[in-house]
Amino acid sequence: MIVTSVHQTHLVPQEDLPQSPDCNFRSREQECVSLIKKCKNLEEFKQVHAQILKLGMFWSSFCASNLLATCSLSDWGSMDYACSIFRLIEEPGSFAFNNMIRGHVRDMNLEEAVLMYDEMLECGVGPDNFTYPTLLKACANLPAIEEGMQIHGHIFKLGFEDDVFVQNSLVSMYGKCGEITLSRAVFEKMEQRSVASWSALIAAHASLGMWCECLEIFGDMTSEGFWRAEESILVNVLSACTHLGALHLGKCAHESLTRTIGGLNVTLETSLIDMYIKCGCINKGLILFQRMAKKNHMSYSVMISGLAMHGRGLDALKVFSKMLEQGLEPDDVTYVGVLSACSHGGFIEEGLRCFERMKLDHGIVPTVQHYGCMVDLMGRAGKLNEAYEFIKNMPIDPNEVLWRTLLSACKVHQNVEMGEVAAKRLFLLNSHTASDYVVLSNMYAQAQRWHDVAKIRKEMVYRGLMQTLGFSFVEVKRKVFKFVSQDLSSPQCDGIHEMIQQMEWQLRFEGYSPDTSQVLLNVDVEEKRHRLRSHSQKLAIAFALIHTSHGSPIRIVRNVRMCSDCHKYTKLISTIYKREITVRDQNQFHHFKEGTCSCRDFW
């Protein structure tokens, strides 16, 4: 190759310039390193390596270390080849071991990275502050908490516990291994912190889904006034806002991202769209989507699913058509959104066509999620027998989600017989959750089959089943507040009891009567009414009515499916107090306005 001859020419000594042996050796070292750095692929690298061996320069620790670093860390590098170089080094030092550890972590050979550290100690080579950040990253990604704690002990013993880079890596490692208490303990002991320290702590909480804590830590960071949030912090804050429905804080994160980065990439723009959608601002998300200079299949998928969740099925299908016009190939995720849009919009024929197009035109093998959307589509349309036959004829085994979807549809359409079939199949899968028994019990109650209601309640007691404790988040004055059902002990509950009494007094004039069938406990009617009164969604609405201005919208995120009593209650409250109330539950958005809901009473 031409490259080889050029390399050889550069390594030939210039005999007309007399030099001392030491100076000549150093000059050759620099030439070798210069050629190593010019390599653009593994083939070129191997040729340079061969020349270095031929000239006897490999035994220079400087040349050998650069060979190893380039081979192990370059994008075109090879850890197998790097290992062969490493084994030829007679006495590798910390630089060589560190590069091997980094290379293994880069290639996600995480166990090899930890073993290389063990070999380093066995050879008597002392680790340095560059060793531990990469090594702790390996422990975090494995995850390997025991090894991580042992390494923490080594760090303390060797005196690196005050190194800020090592401390940041410890915060991250403990967080990713689920030991958030230890992660915070390391952070609290840090005498000097960097913005990366805050980033590591926020990321640790985000990895565990501790979204409220993420925002609290971000608030602490900004209150100190010394730090400007970097992209990684803002992305995690954005995720927290998305999960909690914290719109105002999400807007602040959006503004900070724009100031910090300027031109946002497609991934960040899509994340922002997702945040606005899941905070209840579907129109803002749609505007951002339409302004995107470049869209990919993920951008389209997020927009289609978002419109479906908000009950705007027709708009979702229009976006899907635009995606196909742009020549973008939909994937299985895109089609989950499309089928969900057909389901929420009641477009049964279009849904069936899309399901066939997915298989025939795009070669996508349906997953249980796609089948679930089809069952939901038929169930919403009242085609319960067709939905049942569809499940029976599936080429894959139906899971509990499909039978639960059919059970919910049976409740809406008051088909007790089919509901019993769905419940039986559900319980045969060893799925015994309180919510399934509640749905079946409510069906029996609607049919006035009180003996069967009693049987269901006894079965729940026998199995020790308790309804999932409901909680709701609501953002008021740029802070997110959490309310837990039946819990009025928190400080923010001051005044809520009086507000709920005032709300119920006005609700009576609208003909509201609590649906006590939602309470399956064996208590008297008054106690059932008290328990309904303390549902988390009602607490959140009362708090928002107290602390927000007249006419301003209320946005709530809850962890479980909305009960029928809360649904009826919220529709009436939207009329009485002239408020738009948006509630996001496990499945979809409910937009309450002037006594109606966007879900058309099917959820």
Salt bridges, closest charged atoms under 4 A:
GLU29 OE1 - ARG26 NH1 2.90
ASP107 OD1 - ARG106 NH2 3.60
GLU119 OE2 - ARG87 NH1 2.63
GLU188 OE1 - ARG193 NH2 3.86
ASP274 OD1 - LYS278 NZ 3.49
ASP315 OD2 - ARG312 NE 2.96
ASP331 OD2 - HIS297 NE2 3.16
GLU350 OE1 - ARG353 NH2 2.76
GLU356 OE2 - LYS359 NZ 3.33
ASP376 OD2 - ARG380 NE 2.99
GLU389 OE2 - LYS392 NZ 3.39
GLU400 OE2 - ARG404 NH2 3.65
GLU420 OE2 - ARG449 NH2 2.91
ASP436 OD1 - ARG404 NE 2.65
ASP452 OD2 - ARG449 NE 2.83
GLU459 OE2 - ARG463 NE 2.71
GLU504 OE1 - ARG533 NE 3.06
GLU527 OE2 - ARG531 NH1 3.80
ASP565 OD2 - LYS538 NZ 2.44
GLU580 OE2 - LYS593 NZ 3.59
ASP585 OD2 - HIS590 NE2 3.19
ASP601 OD1 - HIS567 ND1 3.76
ASP601 OD1 - LYS571 NZ 3.15
